[in-house]
Amino acid sequence: MGQICLEIEDHIATVTINRAESLNAFNFETLIELQNQVENIRINKDIRVVIFTGAGDKAFSVGADLKERKTLTDEQVKRNLYKINDVFNVIDQLPQPTIAAINGFAFGGGMELALACDFRIAAREALMGLTETSLAIIPGAGGTQRLPRLIGQAKALELILTARRLTALEALTYGVVTKCVETKDLMGECISYASQLLKNGPIALQQAKFAIKNGMNTDLNSGLQIERKAYEVTVPTEDRLEALQAFAEKRKPIFKGQ
């Protein structure tokens, strides 16, 4: 079994970091495997929602593999930094909605993976944080950019500069996570959340996500133009006509992603 496991069922892909013995830390091999899997997910029309999680019951991911890091040259450290950035950017830009199922420790790069997802659902016992400054480095896989966009500059500065570790309930209060549930209910809650998304048109979900993410990085007028173009993509789809027909016939629509 590889470093990354992929399961696909009922249009939901579950991606598991499979290094429980290392608390699902990222070494270079793991990053390569993760990138390959995510690239395949991006072009798979049968996959409509993606869940990311970690193997075992202790960690989502504790970030960079520090045992590997001690053996690397400065050039290799930079290589890993560029790779993790590339991988998380691909995850951030996946057309499908994404959910991080935070089942345990999520520190450093592990937290940055969660931040690259659209939604974060955490087990009540989970601990998380961008703890890099305690190691005399800074978040380097998107943390300094994604966290303030999510919760605001002041709160992000507080969490990053103090390297504070948050409980799941604290993370919920800060707005870092979407939901906090009992550990035994975590994957069931993520599947349930994904199922709510699956009730809607898959092309519409992708275009709405595209419009929001791209519109947030520009001015309002440009964002409105992005929204209009994204809306136009949904107009000629079979799913849109199916939704109208289902409404007329007072039944649930059957969307095919076409």
C-alpha positions, 0 to 999 in steps of 0.5 A, a space after each residue: 500500500 502506498 503513502 497515499 490511499 484513494 477510495 471512490 464511492 458514490 461520487 465521493 473520493 477519500 484521500 488518506 495520508 497513509 503514514 500513521 507511524 509518522 503521524 502522517 508527516 509529509 516526506 518528498 515521496 508522499 508529496 509526489 504521490 499526493 500530487 499524482 492522485 490529486 491531478 487524477 482527481 481533478 480530471 475525473 468527472 465521476 468524482 464530485 466531492 473530495 475528502 482528505 484525511 489521515 490514517 490512524 486515530 492520532 493525526 491528520 498530519 503533523 506537517 513536514 517529516 522532521 526526521 527526513 528534514 534533518 538529512 536534507 541539504 538546504 537545496 533539498 529543503 527548498 525542493 520540498 517547499 516548492 513541491 508542497 506549495 505546488 501540491 496544496 495549490 492544486 488542491 486549493 484549485 480543484 474544481 470539486 468541493 473539498 473537505 478536510 476530515 481532521 481526525 487528530 493532530 494537524 500542525 504546520 503543513 498538515 494544517 496548511 493542507 486543511 486550509 487548502 480545502 474548502 471545508 474543515 470538519 474536526 474531531 473534538 479531540 483534534 489539536 491544530 495550529 500553524 506552529 512553525 515559528 516555534 521551530 524558527 521558520 514560518 508557514 511556507 505552504 500557504 498558511 500565512 496567506 490562506 489563514 488571514 483570508 479565512 479568519 482575518 489578519 489580526 487573528 491570523 497574526 495571533 495564531 501564527 506568531 504565538 504558534 498556538 495550538 488550538 483545540 477543535 472547539 477553539 478552532 470552531 470559535 476562531 472560524 478555522 473549522 466548519 464543524 466540530 464532532 465526536 471522533 467516532 462520528 467524524 467520517 460519517 459527518 463528512 460523508 453526510 456533508 458531502 451528500 448535501 453537496 451531491 444533491 446539487 448540480 455538479 457543474 453548478 457546484 464547480 462554477 460557484 466555487 470557481 466564481 467565489 475563489 477567483 472573485 475574492 482575489 479581485 475587485 467587485 466589478 471584475 468579480 461580477 464579470 467572473 460570476 457572469 461567465 461562470 453562470 453562462 457555463 451552466 446555461 447550456 447544460 443538461 443538468 439545468 434542463 433536468 432541474 427545471 423538468 424535475 421542478 415541474 414534475 415535483 420530483 428530485 432532479 437526477 444530475 449527471 454532470 452534463 
